[in-house]
């Protein structure tokens, strides 16, 4: 029996050799920029600080620390082509830096180094900040390139029409990834609706010979200069048929990926296993109880208490500004729906005139949002100080009291109004399985500029995939979103 995909069963195809490398490869300056930033971010501060304070062996200490930092980053594969520019870098860099501190502590003991511990710690504290800054610059450049269809990989999608269309539309909805679908090979006779060209078709029933599958697929891949074949498995394309197709693709030098149909599931919740030769994809349930929930509650309440104490002078100034700007109370209270549908009173600095709720009905026709939300870019009910408070998100600060009382979280979905919840369907009600947040994915992704479906999708993604590390990352990214002010009105 001849093995499918060998030179004896088909003519060789030059799928990879015809691919224009300039489209798929990332910019050449990413790697040297990352290594130079990491190296200089350690070497220069350590050398200068050690020399200025009279510490022994400043150059040796600087070069050793710099080499160790680059080594830690390299072992974690931060310099790989698949990783450069793909992340803003805060949590991975923090993890790497903590590893570096542990290794430096061991090296100090082993070498008998006697510099001041706090001074040594201070000398390497600039490194993670510079690394994060470099990651952000590379990420922004890569994102801009992908908007122009550069630094992307051409993808050929194979699957039954409905599944293939879902994959195509899902990838086309965003530009922050490396895949652009240039064609499809549908399985069966159903038409494609996503608009991508169908260069060939596979029959619904398994073919008499494997050649009837891999020959049209490889011909389509060569015609499109595809760099990846993405398969959406289904009843007509699975098991042995998919296995034989993978042999042909791999022998031709084309990588293969499978789209199992899951969406918005964090990678850390997925685990592969093989049972009796069958590949299984395990999905870990969302965190709803246990240590992570306890830690989140502790982080929420301690953070809220600290925020209330530190920001109390600012609260006083904002209260005076609101009171002088227009008549009415300083704080506005509003009934919102929290976790599991329980109502609570949410506090904000008042940004509208006192009869704003009564005037909402007359403005209903001017609503700029779809779904149950009501938003106007130039709402006449908003006061002068209120516009500033909304753009800067300072009007949300009193919600720290809600967080302290356990009604809200620092990070979570947007707290909805009762009349919004009354219109929720079964899917949208899933937003309520976690506490609403002072900030969240909606805050850093455009706020009021988001459509209703986009807001719901972000909230559901958070509800299913939240983690302590992710919450910390969102809090850091919220600062930039607040300064930017995009979507706040």
C-alpha positions in Angstrom: 0.0 0.0 0.0 1.4 3.4 -0.9 1.4 6.1 1.8 -0.7 9.1 0.9 1.4 12.2 0.3 4.6 10.5 -0.9 6.3 11.3 -4.1 5.0 8.0 -5.5 1.4 9.1 -5.2 1.5 12.7 -6.5 3.8 15.1 -8.3 5.7 17.5 -6.0 4.1 20.9 -5.5 6.1 24.1 -4.7 3.5 25.5 -2.3 5.9 27.4 -0.1 8.4 28.6 -2.6 6.0 31.0 -4.4 4.9 32.8 -1.2 5.9 36.5 -1.1 7.8 36.6 2.2 7.4 40.3 2.7 3.7 39.9 3.5 4.0 37.2 6.2 7.2 38.1 7.9 7.3 40.7 10.7 9.5 43.8 10.4 13.1 43.0 10.8 13.8 45.7 13.5 11.5 44.0 16.1 14.1 41.5 17.3 17.2 43.8 17.6 15.0 46.5 19.2 13.7 44.1 21.8 17.1 42.6 22.6 18.8 46.1 22.7 16.1 47.5 25.0 16.3 44.6 27.4 20.1 44.7 27.4 20.6 48.4 27.9 17.6 48.6 30.3 19.7 46.5 32.7 23.3 47.3 31.9 23.2 51.1 31.9 21.3 51.6 35.1 23.3 49.0 37.0 26.6 50.2 35.8 25.8 53.9 36.5 24.3 53.3 40.0 27.0 50.8 41.1 29.8 53.2 40.0 28.2 56.3 41.5 27.7 54.6 44.9 31.1 53.0 45.0 29.8 49.4 44.7 32.4 46.7 43.7 32.7 45.5 40.1 30.1 47.7 38.5 30.8 46.7 34.9 30.9 43.0 35.7 27.6 43.2 37.7 25.9 45.2 34.9 27.0 42.8 32.1 26.1 39.7 34.2 22.6 41.1 35.1 22.0 42.2 31.5 23.0 38.8 30.1 20.8 37.0 32.7 17.8 39.2 31.8 18.1 38.5 28.1 18.6 34.8 28.9 15.4 34.7 31.0 13.4 36.4 28.1 15.0 34.0 25.5 14.2 30.9 27.6 10.6 32.1 27.8 10.6 32.5 24.0 9.8 36.2 24.1 12.1 36.8 21.1 10.4 34.2 18.9 8.8 35.4 15.7 5.5 34.1 16.9 5.7 36.2 20.1 7.2 39.6 19.0 4.5 42.2 18.9 1.7 39.9 19.9 1.3 41.1 23.4 1.4 44.5 25.2 3.7 42.7 27.6 2.8 43.8 31.2 2.0 40.5 32.8 4.6 38.4 30.9 7.3 41.0 31.6 6.4 41.1 35.3 6.6 37.3 35.5 10.0 37.4 33.7 11.3 40.2 36.0 10.3 38.3 39.2 12.2 35.2 37.8 15.2 37.5 37.2 15.2 38.7 40.8 15.2 35.2 42.1 18.1 34.2 39.9 20.1 37.4 40.8 19.5 36.6 44.5 21.0 33.1 44.0 23.9 34.6 42.0 24.6 37.1 44.8 24.9 34.3 47.3 27.0 32.1 45.1 29.4 34.9 44.1 29.6 36.5 47.6 28.5 39.8 46.1 28.1 42.5 48.8 26.3 45.4 47.3 23.3 46.9 49.1 20.2 44.8 48.4 17.8 47.7 48.1 20.2 49.6 45.9 20.7 46.5 43.7 16.9 46.1 43.4 16.5 49.7 42.5 19.2 49.4 39.8 17.2 46.7 37.9 13.7 48.3 38.4 13.9 50.3 35.2 14.3 47.1 33.0 10.7 45.9 33.1 9.3 49.4 32.4 11.5 49.8 29.4 10.7 46.3 28.2 7.0 47.0 28.5 7.4 50.3 26.6 9.3 48.5 23.8 6.6 45.8 23.7 3.9 48.5 23.3 5.8 50.2 20.5 6.2 46.9 18.6 2.6 45.9 19.2 1.2 49.2 17.9 3.4 49.0 14.8 2.4 45.4 14.1 -1.3 46.3 14.6 -1.0 49.1 12.1 0.7 46.8 9.6 -2.0 44.3 9.9 -4.7 46.9 9.3 -2.9 47.3 5.9 -2.8 43.5 5.4 1.0 43.3 6.1 2.7 40.8 8.4 -0.2 38.4 7.9 -0.5 34.8 6.9 -2.6 33.8 3.9 -5.1 31.1 5.1 -7.1 28.6 3.1 -10.2 27.4 4.9 -11.7 23.9 4.4 -15.0 22.8 5.8 -18.7 22.5 5.2 -20.2 25.8 4.0 -21.8 26.9 7.3 -18.7 26.1 9.4 -16.3 27.6 6.8 -18.4 30.8 6.7 -18.4 31.1 10.5 -14.6 30.8 10.6 -14.1 33.3 7.8 -16.5 35.9 9.4 -14.9 35.4 12.8 -11.4 36.1 11.5 -12.6 39.0 9.4 -14.3 40.7 12.3 -10.9 41.8 13.8 -7.5 42.8 12.5 -5.4 42.3 15.5 -4.3 38.8 14.5 -2.1 37.3 11.8 -4.6 35.4 9.7 -6.3 36.6 6.5 -8.5 34.2 4.7 -7.8 34.3 0.9 -9.9 31.4 -0.2 -11.9 28.3 0.8 -12.5 24.8 -0.3 -16.1 23.9 0.7 -17.2 20.4 1.5 -20.5 19.6 -0.2 -22.7 21.6 -2.6 -24.0 24.4 -0.3 -22.9 27.9 -1.4 -20.6 30.1 0.7 -22.0 33.3 2.0 -18.9 35.0 3.4 -17.7 36.2 0.1 -14.3 34.4 -0.1 -13.6 32.6 -3.4 -14.2 28.9 -3.5 -11.4 27.5 -5.7 -12.5 23.9 -5.4 -15.0 21.6 -3.8 -14.8 18.3 -1.9 -17.6 15.8 -2.1 -19.7 15.3 1.1 -19.1 11.6 1.1 -15.6 10.2 1.6 -14.0 9.8 -1.8 -13.0 6.5 -3.3 -9.4 7.5 -3.3 -7.6 10.1 -1.1 -6.3 11.8 -4.2 -9.8 13.3 -4.8 -9.3 15.3 -1.5 -5.7 16.4 -1.4 -5.2 17.2 -5.1 -7.8 20.0 -5.2 -6.8 21.3 -1.8 -3.1 21.5 -2.7 -3.9 23.1 -6.0 -6.0 25.7 -4.3 -3.3 26.3 -1.7 -0.7 26.8 -4.4 -2.9 29.1 -6.4 -3.5 31.3 -3.4 0.1 31.0 -2.1 -1.5 29.9 1.2 0.7 29.6 4.3 -1.8 27.8 6.5 -4.7 25.4 5.9 -7.4 25.9 8.5 -10.0 23.1 8.7 -13.4 23.4 10.3 -14.2 19.7 11.0 -17.7 18.4 10.6 -19.7 15.2 9.9 -18.4 15.2 6.3 -14.8 15.9 7.2 -13.4 14.1 10.2 -11.6 11.0 11.4 -9.7 9.1 8.8 -10.5 11.5 6.0 -9.0 14.4 7.9 -6.0 12.3 8.9 -5.1 11.5 5.3 -5.6 15.1 4.2 -3.1 16.1 6.9 -0.5 13.7 5.6 -0.7 15.4 2.1 -0.6 18.9 3.5 2.4 18.2 5.8 4.3 16.5 3.0 3.7 19.6 0.9 5.2 21.8 3.6 1.9 23.3 4.6 0.9 23.6 8.3 -2.6 22.5 9.4 -4.8 24.0 12.1 -8.2 22.9 13.3 -11.0 25.2 14.3 -13.1 23.2 16.9 -15.9 25.8 16.9 -15.2 27.2 20.4 -15.1 31.0 20.7 -14.0 33.4 23.4 -12.4 30.7 25.6 -9.1 31.6 27.2 -6.2 29.4 26.2 -5.4 28.6 29.9 -8.9 26.9 30.1 -8.0 24.5 27.3 -6.1 21.2 27.7 -5.3 18.6 25.1 -5.4 14.8 25.9 -5.3 11.6 24.0 -7.5 8.7 25.0 -7.5 5.4 23.0 -5.9 7.3 20.1 -8.7 9.9 20.1 -7.6 13.6 20.6 -9.7 15.3 23.2 -9.9 19.1 24.0 -10.8 19.6 27.6 -12.4 22.9 28.6 -12.0 24.0 32.2 -15.1 25.5 33.7 -15.0 29.3 34.6 -13.9 30.3 38.1 -17.1 30.6 40.2 -15.8 29.5 43.6 -12.7 28.6 45.5 -9.4 30.4 46.2 -9.5 32.7 43.1 -12.9 34.1 44.1 -11.7 34.7 47.7 -8.5 36.5 46.4 -10.6 38.6 44.0 -12.9 39.7 46.8 -9.8 40.5 49.0 -8.2 42.5 46.1 -11.5 44.4 45.5 -12.1 45.5 49.0 -8.5 46.3 49.9 -8.1 48.2 46.7 -11.4 50.1 47.2 -10.5 51.0 50.8 -7.0 52.3 49.7 -8.6 54.2 46.8 -11.1 55.9 49.0 -8.4 57.0 51.5 -5.9 58.2 48.9 -8.5 60.0 46.8 -10.5 61.7 49.6 -9.0 65.1 48.8 -9.9 64.7 45.1 -13.4 63.7 46.2 -13.8 67.0 48.1 -12.6 69.1 45.1 -15.0 67.3 42.7 -17.9 67.7 45.1 -17.3 71.5 45.3 -17.1 71.7 41.4 -20.3 69.7 40.9 -22.2 71.8 43.5 -21.0 75.2 42.0 -21.7 74.2 38.4 -25.4 73.4 38.8 -28.1 73.0 41.4 -28.8 69.6 42.9 -27.0 66.9 45.0 -23.3 66.2 44.6 -23.9 62.5 44.2 -26.3 60.7 42.0 -27.7 57.3 43.1 -29.2 54.9 40.7 -30.6 51.4 41.0 -28.5 48.9 39.1 -28.6 45.1 38.7 -25.7 43.2 40.2 -24.5 39.6 40.5 -27.3 37.0 40.0 -29.9 39.7 39.3 -29.7 41.3 42.7 -30.4 45.1 42.7 -28.3 47.6 44.5 -27.8 51.4 44.7 -24.9 52.6 42.6 -23.2 55.9 43.4 -21.7 58.4 41.0 -20.8 62.1 40.9 -23.8 63.8 39.4 -23.1 64.8 35.7 -26.6 65.7 34.6 -29.3 68.1 35.5 -31.6 67.0 38.4 -34.6 66.2 36.1 -32.5 64.1 33.7 -34.5 60.9 34.2 -37.8 62.6 33.5 -36.4 64.1 30.3 -35.1 60.8 28.9 -38.4 59.8 27.3 -38.4 63.0 25.1 -34.8 62.1 23.9 -35.5 58.5 23.0 -35.6 59.2 19.3 -32.1 60.6 19.5 -30.6 57.4 21.0 -27.3 56.6 19.3 -27.0 53.0 20.7 -28.6 49.8 19.5 -30.0 47.4 21.9 -31.5 48.4 25.3 -28.7 51.0 26.1 -29.4 54.7 25.9 -26.4 56.9 24.8 -26.1 60.3 23.2 -22.8 61.8 22.2 -24.1 65.4 22.9 -26.7 64.7 25.6 -28.3 68.1 26.5 -28.9 66.9 30.1 -25.1 66.7 30.8 -23.7 69.7 32.7 -20.4 71.5 31.9 -18.5 69.9 34.8 -20.3 66.6 34.0 -18.8 66.5 30.5 -15.3 66.7 32.0 -16.1 64.1 34.7 -17.5 61.7 32.1 -14.6 62.1 29.7 -12.1 61.6 32.5 -14.2 58.8 34.2 -13.9 60.7 37.5 -17.7 60.5 37.9 -17.3 56.7 38.5 -15.0 57.1 41.6 -17.8 57.0 44.2 -18.4 53.4 43.1 -15.4 52.5 45.2 -17.9 52.5 48.0 -20.0 49.9 46.2 -16.9 47.8 45.7 -16.1 48.1 49.4 -19.6 46.9 50.3 -19.2 43.9 48.1 -21.9 45.0 45.6 -19.4 45.6 42.8 -15.9 44.5 41.8 -12.9 46.6 40.6 -13.1 44.7 37.3 -16.2 43.2 35.8 -19.0 43.8 33.3 -20.8 47.1 33.0 -23.5 47.4 35.7 -26.9 47.4 33.8 -30.1 49.3 34.6 -33.2 47.3 35.6 -35.0 48.2 32.3 -32.1 47.0 30.3 -32.1 43.6 32.2 -35.8 43.3 31.5 -35.0 43.1 27.8 -32.2 40.6 28.2 -32.4 37.2 26.4 -31.0 34.0 27.9 -27.5 34.7 26.5 -27.3 38.3 27.7 -28.4 37.3 31.2 -25.2 35.4 31.6 -23.4 38.7 32.1 -24.9 38.7 35.6 -23.1 35.5 36.8 -20.3 37.8 38.1 -20.3 41.1 39.9 -20.4 44.2 37.8 -17.1 46.2 37.7 -15.8 49.7 38.1 -13.9 49.0 34.9 -13.6 46.1 32.5 -13.1 45.0 28.9 -15.8 47.5 27.8 -13.9 50.4 29.4 -10.6 49.7 27.5 -12.3 48.8 24.2 -14.3 51.9 23.3 -17.0 52.3 26.0 -20.0 54.1 24.4 -18.5 53.7 20.9 -19.2 49.9 21.1 -22.3 48.4 19.7 -24.7 46.5 21.9 -23.5 43.1 20.5 -19.9 44.1 21.0 -20.5 45.1 24.6 -22.3 41.9 25.4 -19.6 39.8 23.7 -16.9 41.5 25.8 -18.9 41.1 29.0 -19.5 37.4 28.3 -15.8 36.9 27.5 -14.9 38.4 30.8 -17.5 36.4 32.8 -16.2 33.1 31.4 -12.4 33.8 31.4 -11.6 36.2 34.3 -8.5 35.7 36.4 -6.6 37.6 39.0 -3.8 38.3 36.6 -6.2 39.4 33.9 -7.9 41.8 36.4 -4.5 43.4 37.3 -3.7 43.8 33.6 -7.2 45.4 32.9 -6.6 47.8 35.8 -3.3 48.9 34.3 -4.8 49.3 30.8 -7.7 51.2 32.2 -5.4 54.1 33.1 -4.5 54.5 29.4 -8.1 54.3 28.3 -9.1 57.0 30.8 -6.4 59.3 29.6 -7.4 58.6 26.0 -11.1 59.3 26.7 -12.2 57.5 23.6 -15.9 56.5 23.8 -16.6 58.5 27.0 -19.6 60.7 26.7 
